[in-house]
Amino acid sequence: MKKSDRLEKLFSLSNKLFMPFLVIGDPDLETSLALSEGLIRGGADLLEFGIPFSDPPADGPVIQAADQRALLAGMDTDKAFEFLKKVRAKTEAPIALLLYYNLVFRYGVEEFYRRAAEVGVDAILIADLPVEEARSALEAAKKCGIAPIFIVSELTSQDRLDKILEEARGYLYLVARLGVTGQQKEVSGNLFEVIERLKKKSELRIFAGFGLSQPEQVREVLRLGADGAICGSAIVGRIEENLGDASAMVEAVEAFCREMKAATIS
């Protein structure tokens, strides 16, 4: 199935969706693949992966620690692509990457997107690349059939939002709570107004992320109008809690994914 077809099929068949996040290679490649399989069994609708980076400015301490574990285990971009190829062989769920521009730039923008397409990536979000500076990435994404994803928040100006909506494909990543990633108790009080604003201007699906760690929060962002929820730190935290016991780690992550997915249909 083609990349665009995977996203379109999912969006046409499903209503509310859950997208879990993992850092590739945390705590090692073999366990990372087992964790991915656990997420699939747990009902993940899409899979979002991060390629580890030494200085991730948008991430809190939990994901920063995961990046360091993966880097210490020898993870690099080529190994990440080989990992993604193995994941694609096991599922037709859409695969998204969330990473930093330095990794793309060092690899070569066109070559990075070509390789990503080759291993079955459907969407790419470069967290620190503003839409105004994304021309080369946008051209490569279009050439390779990969959906370019952008982050929006209650602080996004109207001018920037218009530019994002002109270029974005697939879905929008909506910040549910300002700050870095991490487990929080509350979502932004302005989320409903932000979602209303987006839905009036675009038909793109809206996935809320940043700080979602409980099923109740998933239900809340969906009730406020989001089409899906993204969870990273709470999943990575369960990896950290079970370091040294891969079986318990996979079980914990799979069970949590199942619980969060259930919140999208209850």
SERO-4910 file (N, C-alpha, C, O; in steps of 0.05 Angstrom, whole numbers):
BEGIN
 pado doro    nc1    nc2    nc3   cac1   cac2   cac3    cc1    cc2    cc3    oc1    oc2    oc3
  Met    A     17    -24      0      0      0      0     18     25      0     37     26     14
  Lys    A     10     45    -16     26     70    -17     23     86      8      3     83     23
  Lys    A     43    103     13     43    119     38     17    136     41      5    135     62
  Ser    A     10    150     20    -14    167     22    -39    151     27    -57    159     40
  Asp    A    -39    127     15    -62    109     18    -66    100     47    -88     97     56
  Arg    A    -44     95     61    -46     86     89    -59    107    106    -77    101    122
  Leu    A    -51    132    104    -63    153    119    -92    157    111   -110    159    129
  Glu    A    -98    158     85   -125    163     76   -143    140     84   -166    145     92
  Lys    A   -134    116     83   -151     93     91   -157     94    120   -180     90    128
  Leu    A   -137    100    137   -142    102    165   -161    124    172   -180    120    188
  Phe    A   -158    147    160   -175    170    166   -204    165    156   -222    177    167
  Ser    A   -207    149    136   -234    143    126   -248    122    142   -273    121    143
  Leu    A   -233    104    155   -245     82    169   -249     87    199   -267     77    211
  Ser    A   -231    103    210   -232    107    239   -241    135    247   -239    154    231
  Asn    A   -253    137    270   -261    163    280   -240    175    298   -225    193    289
  Lys    A   -238    167    322   -219    178    341   -195    159    343   -198    134    344
  Leu    A   -170    170    343   -146    154    339   -126    158    361   -126    179    375
  Phe    A   -109    138    365    -87    140    385    -60    134    371    -57    115    357
  Met    A    -41    153    376    -15    150    365      6    151    387     12    172    399
  Pro    A     18    128    393     40    127    413     67    134    401     71    132    376
  Phe    A     85    142    418    112    151    409    133    134    423    131    128    447
  Leu    A    154    127    408    178    114    419    203    127    407    202    137    385
  Val    A    224    127    423    250    134    413    263    109    401    266     89    416
  Ile    A    271    110    377    283     86    364    309     79    378    326     96    381
  Gly    A    312     54    385    336     44    398    337     46    428    357     40    440
  Asp    A    315     54    440    313     56    469    298     32    480    275     28    473
  Pro    A    311     15    497    338     17    507    359      5    488    383      9    491
  Asp    A    350    -10    468    367    -22    447    349    -29    424    324    -28    426
  Leu    A    361    -36    401    345    -40    377    326    -64    380    303    -62    372
  Glu    A    336    -86    390    319   -110    392    295   -105    410    272   -112    403
  Thr    A    299    -92    433    277    -87    451    258    -66    439    234    -67    443
  Ser    A    270    -47    425    254    -26    412    234    -38    392    211    -30    390
  Leu    A    243    -58    377    226    -72    358    204    -87    373    181    -87    364
  Ala    A    211   -100    395    191   -114    411    170    -95    422    147   -101    424
  Leu    A    179    -71    430    161    -51    441    142    -42    419    118    -37    424
  Ser    A    152    -39    395    135    -31    372    113    -51    367     90    -45    362
  Glu    A    121    -77    368    101    -98    365     81    -98    387     57   -103    382
  Gly    A     89    -91    411     71    -88    434     51    -66    429     27    -69    436
  Leu    A     60    -44    418     42    -22    412     21    -29    391     -2    -22    393
  Ile    A     30    -45    371     12    -54    351    -10    -72    363    -33    -69    357
  Arg    A     -1    -91    380    -20   -109    393    -38    -93    412    -62   -100    415
  Gly    A    -28    -71    423    -43    -54    441    -64    -37    428    -79    -23    441
  Gly    A    -64    -37    401    -85    -22    387    -77      4    375    -95     20    367
  Ala    A    -52     10    374    -43     36    363    -53     39    334    -52     20    318
  Asp    A    -64     62    328    -74     68    301    -52     77    283    -51     71    259
  Leu    A    -34     93    293    -10    103    280     13     99    299     10     97    323
  Leu    A     38     98    288     62     96    304     79    121    299     85    127    276
  Glu    A     88    134    320    106    157    317    133    150    330    134    140    353
  Phe    A    154    154    315    181    148    325    199    172    325    197    189    307
  Gly    A    216    174    345    237    194    345    264    182    339    270    160    349
  Ile    A    280    195    323    308    187    320    324    202    341    322    227    342
  Pro    A    339    188    358    351    202    381    371    224    373    385    222    353
  Phe    A    370    245    389    386    269    384    399    277    410    386    275    431
  Ser    A    423    287    409    438    294    434    427    318    449    431    320    473
  Asp    A    413    336    435    403    360    448    375    367    439    372    386    423
  Pro    A    355    352    447    327    357    437    313    379    453    304    374    475
  Pro    A    311    403    441    301    426    456    272    425    464    264    438    484
  Ala    A    256    410    450    227    409    456    219    387    475    196    385    482
  Asp    A    239    371    483    233    347    499    241    351    528    260    364    535
  Gly    A    224    340    546    229    340    574    249    319    582    260    305    565
  Pro    A    255    316    608    276    298    618    271    269    611    291    254    608
  Val    A    246    260    610    241    231    605    250    224    577    264    203    573
  Ile    A    243    239    557    251    233    529    280    239    525    294    226    509
  Gln    A    291    260    538    319    265    536    335    241    546    355    234    534
  Ala    A    327    229    568    340    205    578    338    182    559    357    167    555
  Ala    A    315    179    546    312    158    525    331    162    502    343    143    492
  Asp    A    334    187    493    353    194    472    381    185    480    395    173    464
  Gln    A    389    192    504    416    185    513    420    155    515    441    145    507
  Arg    A    400    140    524    402    111    525    406    100    497    422     82    492
  Ala    A    390    110    478    392    100    450    419    107    438    431     90    424
  Leu    A    428    131    442    454    139    431    477    122    443    495    114    429
  Leu    A    475    117    469    496    101    482    495     72    472    515     58    472
  Ala    A    472     63    463    469     36    451    478     35    422    477     14    409
  Gly    A    487     58    411    498     59    384    479     66    362    485     62    339
  Met    A    456     78    370    436     85    349    446    108    332    458    127    342
  Asp    A    441    106    306    446    128    287    424    127    266    406    110    267
  Thr    A    425    146    247    403    149    228    400    125    210    378    116    204
  Asp    A    423    114    200    421     90    183    408     67    198    392     52    186
  Lys    A    416     63    222    404     41    238    375     46    243    359     27    244
  Ala    A    368     71    246    339     78    250    323     71    225    301     60    228
  Phe    A    334     76    202    320     68    177    317     38    175    296     28    166
  Glu    A    337     23    182    335     -6    182    314    -16    201    299    -34    195
  Phe    A    313     -3    224    292     -9    244    264     -4    232    246    -21    235
  Leu    A    260     19    220    234     26    209    226      7    186    202      0    183
  Lys    A    245     -3    172    239    -23    151    228    -48    164    209    -60    153
  Lys    A    239    -56    186    229    -80    200    201    -75    212    184    -93    211
  Val    A    196    -51    222    169    -45    232    149    -45    210    127    -56    213
  Arg    A    156    -34    187    138    -33    164    131    -61    155    108    -66    146
  Ala    A    149    -80    157    143   -107    149    123   -121    167    111   -141    160
  Lys    A    118   -109    191    100   -121    210     73   -108    212     55   -119    225
  Thr    A     69    -85    199     44    -71    202     39    -52    178     57    -43    166
  Glu    A     13    -48    173      5    -28    153     -4     -2    166    -14     15    152
  Ala    A     -1      0    192     -8     25    206     11     47    196     35     42    192
  Pro    A      1     71    192     19     93    184     41     98    204     37     95    228
  Ile    A     64    105    194     88    110    210     96    139    206     99    149    184
  Ala    A    100    153    229    108    181    228    135    183    243    141    169    261
  Leu    A    151    202    233    176    209    247    173    237    259    162    255    247
  Leu    A    184    240    284    186    266    297    215    269    304    225    254    321
  Leu    A    228    289    293    257    291    297    265    320    294    249    338    290
  Tyr    A    292    325    296    303    352    294    319    355    268    330    336    257
  Tyr    A    319    380    259    329    386    232    359    379    229    367    371    207
  Asn    A    374    381    250    403    375    248    407    347    237    426    343    221
  Leu    A    390    328    245    393    301    236    387    299    206    401    284    191
  Val    A    367    313    197    360    313    169    381    327    152    389    317    131
  Phe    A    390    350    162    410    366    147    436    350    144    448    350    123
  Arg    A    445    337    166    471    322    165    469    299    145    489    292    132
  Tyr    A    445    287    143    442    264    126    439    273     97    445    258     78
  Gly    A    430    298     93    422    308     66    392    307     64    380    285     65
  Val    A    380    330     60    351    331     61    338    312     40    321    296     48
  Glu    A    346    314     15    334    297     -5    338    267      1    320    251     -2
  Glu    A    363    261      9    370    233     14    354    223     38    346    199     39
  Phe    A    351    239     59    336    231     82    307    224     75    297    203     83
  Tyr    A    294    241     60    266    236     52    264    212     33    246    196     35
  Arg    A    284    209     15    283    186     -3    286    160     13    271    141      8
  Arg    A    304    160     32    308    136     48    283    130     66    275    107     69
  Ala    A    272    152     77    248    148     94    225    136     77    211    118     87
  Ala    A    221    146     53    200    135     36    206    106     29    187     90     29
  Glu    A    231    100     25    239     73     17    231     52     39    224     30     33
  Val    A    234     61     65    228     42     87    199     44     96    192     30    116
  Gly    A    183     61     84    154     60     90    145     81    109    123     78    121
  Val    A    159    103    112    150    125    129    128    141    115    131    146     91
  Asp    A    107    148    129     85    162    117     85    192    122     74    207    106
  Ala    A     96    200    144     95    229    152    120    236    168    131    219    182
  Ile    A    128    261    165    152    271    179    146    298    191    137    316    177
  Leu    A    152    301    217    150    326    231    178    334    241    190    319    257
  Ile    A    189    356    231    214    366    240    209    388    261    200    410    254
  Ala    A    213    381    286    202    397    308    213    426    309    199    444    317
  Asp    A    238    429    300    251    456    303    254    470    276    270    488    273
  Leu    A    238    461    256    240    474    229    214    489    224    194    477    218
  Pro    A    215    516    226    190    531    221    182    530    192    199    526    174
  Val    A    157    533    187    147    530    159    160    550    141    163    545    117
  Glu    A    167    574    151    180    594    134    207    586    124    217    597    104
  Glu    A    220    566    137    247    558    129    247    529    119    268    517    116
  Ala    A    224    518    112    221    490    106    220    483     77    212    461     70
  Arg    A    227    502     59    223    497     31    236    472     20    224    456      6
  Ser    A    262    467     27    275    444     17    263    418     28    260    398     13
  Ala    A    255    418     53    242    395     64    214    390     52    207    367     47
  Leu    A    200    412     47    173    409     34    176    398      6    160    381     -2
  Glu    A    195    407     -9    199    397    -36    207    368    -36    197    352    -52
  Ala    A    224    360    -17    232    332    -15    208    314     -6    205    292    -16
  Ala    A    192    325     12    169    310     21    149    305     -2    139    283     -5
  Lys    A    144    326    -17    126    323    -40    137    303    -60    122    287    -71
  Lys    A    162    305    -66    175    287    -86    173    258    -77    169    240    -94
  Cys    A    175    253    -51    175    226    -41    148    216    -31    146    193    -22
  Gly    A    128    233    -33    101    224    -24     98    222      6     82    206     15
  Ile    A    113    238     21    111    238     50     96    262     60    101    285     50
  Ala    A     78    259     78     62    281     89     79    299    107     91    288    127
  Pro    A     82    325    102     96    343    120     78    352    143     56    362    138
  Ile    A     86    347    167     70    353    191     82    378    205    106    381    206
  Phe    A     64    394    216     73    418    230     59    420    257     37    411    261
  Ile    A     73    432    276     63    436    303     48    463    304     58    483    293
  Val    A     24    463    316      9    488    320      2    489    350     -1    468    363
  Ser    A     -2    513    360    -10    517    388    -28    542    390    -32    555    370
  Glu    A    -37    547    414    -53    571    418    -37    597    414    -48    618    411
  Leu    A    -10    595    412      7    618    408     14    622    378     27    642    371
  Thr    A      6    603    361     12    606    333     -2    630    321    -27    632    323
  Ser    A     13    648    309      1    672    297    -16    665    273    -13    643    261
  Gln    A    -35    682    266    -52    677    243    -36    675    217    -42    658    200
  Asp    A    -16    691    214      1    691    190     16    664    188     16    652    166
  Arg    A     27    655    210     42    630    209     22    607    205     28    588    190
  Leu    A     -1    608    218    -21    587    215    -30    584    186    -33    562    175
  Asp    A    -34    607    172    -42    606    144    -20    593    127    -26    577    109
  Lys    A      5    598    133     27    586    119     28    556    124     32    540    106
  Ile    A     24    548    149     24    520    156      1    505    142      5    483    131
  Leu    A    -23    516    142    -46    503    130    -42    501    100    -54    483     87
  Glu    A    -27    519     88    -22    518     59     -3    494     52     -5    483     31
  Glu    A     15    488     71     36    468     65     31    441     78     40    420     67
  Ala    A     17    440    100     14    415    115     -3    395    100    -22    402     85
  Arg    A      3    369    104    -13    347     94    -17    327    116     -1    326    135
  Gly    A    -37    310    113    -40    288    132    -55    297    157    -79    291    161
  Tyr    A    -41    310    175    -53    319    200    -37    342    212    -14    347    203
  Leu    A    -48    355    232    -35    376    248    -28    365    275    -44    350    287
  Tyr    A     -5    372    286      3    365    313     -3    389    331     11    409    330
  Leu    A    -24    386    347    -33    408    364    -21    405    392    -25    384    405
  Val    A     -8    425    402      3    425    429    -20    428    449    -33    448    450
  Ala    A    -24    407    465    -46    407    484    -39    423    509    -57    430    524
  Arg    A    -13    427    514     -4    442    537     23    455    530     40    441    520
  Leu    A     26    480    535     51    494    528     74    484    545     70    476    568
  Gly    A     98    485    534    122    476    548    135    453    533    130    449    509
  Val    A    153    439    547    166    416    534    149    391    539    129    392    554
  Thr    A    156    369    526    141    344    529    144    334    558    164    341    572
  Gly    A    125    318    567    126    308    594     98    302    604     78    310    592
  Gln    A     97    287    626     71    279    637     60    302    654     72    311    673
  Gln    A     36    311    647     23    332    661     -6    324    668    -16    305    658
  Lys    A    -18    340    686    -45    333    696    -66    348    680    -89    339    679
  Glu    A    -60    371    668    -80    387    656    -72    394    627    -49    397    621
  Val    A    -93    397    610    -88    407    583    -95    437    583   -106    448    602
  Ser    A    -88    450    561    -92    479    560   -122    486    562   -139    472    550
  Gly    A   -128    507    577   -156    515    580   -167    527    554   -191    531    552
  Asn    A   -149    534    535   -158    546    510   -161    526    487   -165    533    464
  Leu    A   -158    500    494   -156    480    472   -181    480    455   -179    477    430
  Phe    A   -205    482    467   -229    481    451   -230    504    430   -236    499    407
  Glu    A   -222    528    438   -222    551    420   -202    547    398   -207    554    375
  Val    A   -179    535    404   -158    531    384   -168    510    364   -164    514    340
  Ile    A   -180    488    373   -190    468    355   -212    479    337   -213    473    313
  Glu    A   -230    495    349   -251    507    333   -239    524    311   -248    524    288
  Arg    A   -219    540    318   -205    557    298   -193    541    276   -195    549    252
  Leu    A   -180    519    283   -168    502    262   -189    489    244   -185    488    220
  Lys    A   -210    479    256   -230    465    240   -245    483    221   -255    475    200
  Lys    A   -246    509    228   -259    528    210   -242    534    185   -252    542    165
  Lys    A   -216    529    188   -198    536    166   -186    512    151   -174    516    130
  Ser    A   -189    488    162   -176    465    149   -192    439    154   -206    437    175
  Glu    A   -189    420    136   -201    394    139   -181    374    149   -187    350    152
  Leu    A   -156    382    154   -136    364    164   -144    353    191   -156    367    208
  Arg    A   -137    328    196   -142    316    222   -124    330    243   -102    340    237
  Ile    A   -134    332    268   -119    346    289   -112    325    311   -130    313    323
  Phe    A    -86    322    315    -77    304    337    -65    321    359    -48    338    355
  Ala    A    -75    317    383    -66    333    406    -44    317    421    -47    293    426
  Gly    A    -22    330    427      0    317    441     13    337    461      3    359    464
  Phe    A     35    328    473     50    343    494     35    341    520     15    355    525
  Gly    A     45    324    538     35    323    565     12    303    570      3    300    593
  Leu    A      2    289    549    -20    270    554     -9    244    566      8    231    554
  Ser    A    -19    237    589     -8    214    603    -29    196    615    -23    175    627
  Gln    A    -55    204    613    -76    189    626   -100    186    607   -105    203    590
  Pro    A   -114    163    609   -138    160    592   -158    183    594   -170    190    575
  Glu    A   -161    194    618   -179    216    622   -172    240    605   -189    254    594
  Gln    A   -146    245    601   -137    267    584   -143    261    555   -150    279    540
  Val    A   -140    236    547   -147    229    520   -176    234    515   -184    247    494
  Arg    A   -193    225    533   -222    230    530   -228    260    529   -245    269    514
  Glu    A   -213    276    545   -218    305    545   -211    318    519   -227    334    509
  Val    A   -187    312    508   -179    326    483   -197    318    460   -203    333    442
  Leu    A   -206    293    461   -225    284    440   -252    297    443   -265    304    423
  Arg    A   -261    300    468   -286    313    473   -285    342    464   -305    354    455
  Leu    A   -262    355    466   -259    382    457   -256    385    427   -255    408    417
  Gly    A   -255    363    413   -256    364    384   -232    353    369   -232    352    344
  Ala    A   -211    345    383   -188    333    370   -196    306    357   -214    293    367
  Asp    A   -182    299    335   -188    274    322   -171    251    332   -177    228    328
  Gly    A   -150    258    346   -132    237    357   -115    248    379   -113    272    383
  Ala    A   -102    229    394    -85    237    416    -58    224    412    -56    201    402
  Ile    A    -37    238    420     -9    228    418      2    227    446     -1    245    462
  Cys    A     16    205    452     28    201    478     56    191    475     61    171    462
  Gly    A     75    205    488    103    197    487    116    192    514    124    170    520
  Ser    A    117    213    530    132    212    555    121    190    574    137    177    587
  Ala    A     95    187    575     84    166    593     92    138    584     95    120    601
  Ile    A     94    134    558    103    108    547    133    104    553    141     83    562
  Val    A    149    125    546    177    123    551    183    120    581    203    106    588
  Gly    A    167    132    598    170    129    626    167    100    635    181     91    654
  Arg    A    150     85    622    146     57    629    170     40    620    176     20    631
  Ile    A    183     49    599    208     36    591    229     40    612    242     22    621
  Glu    A    232     65    621    252     72    642    247     57    668    266     48    681
  Glu    A    222     53    675    215     39    699    222      9    698    224     -4    719
  Asn    A    225     -2    674    230    -30    672    256    -37    658    259    -58    646
  Leu    A    275    -19    660    301    -24    648    313    -49    661    313    -52    686
  Gly    A    324    -67    645    335    -92    655    316   -115    654    323   -138    659
  Asp    A    290   -110    648    270   -131    645    254   -126    620    232   -114    622
  Ala    A    264   -135    598    251   -129    572    223   -139    570    205   -126    559
  Ser    A    218   -163    581    191   -175    580    171   -158    595    149   -152    585
  Ala    A    178   -150    620    161   -133    636    157   -106    622    135    -94    623
  Met    A    177    -96    610    176    -70    595    155    -71    573    138    -54    571
  Val    A    157    -92    556    139    -95    534    110    -98    544     91    -86    533
  Glu    A    107   -114    565     80   -118    576     68    -92    587     45    -87    582
  Ala    A     85    -76    600     75    -51    612     67    -32    590     46    -18    592
  Val    A     83    -30    569     78    -11    547     53    -20    531     36     -4    524
  Glu    A     51    -46    526     27    -56    512      2    -51    527    -18    -43    516
  Ala    A      3    -57    553    -21    -53    570    -29    -24    571    -53    -17    570
  Phe    A    -10     -6    573    -16     23    574    -27     32    547    -46     48    547
  Cys    A    -16     23    525    -26     30    499    -55     21    496    -72     36    486
  Arg    A    -61     -3    505    -89    -13    504   -108      4    520   -130      9    512
  Glu    A    -98     13    543   -115     30    561   -120     57    548   -142     67    549
  Met    A    -99     69    536   -102     95    523   -119     93    498   -136    110    492
  Lys    A   -116     71    482   -132     68    459   -162     64    466   -179     74    453
  Ala    A   -167     50    488   -194     45    497   -208     72    503   -232     75    500
  Ala    A   -192     92    512   -204    118    518   -214    132    493   -230    151    496
  Thr    A   -205    124    470   -214    137    445   -242    127    437   -255    138    419
  Ile    A   -250    105    449   -276     93    440   -295     91    464   -315     77    462
  Ser    A   -289    104    486   -307    103    509   -315    131    518   -330    134    537
***
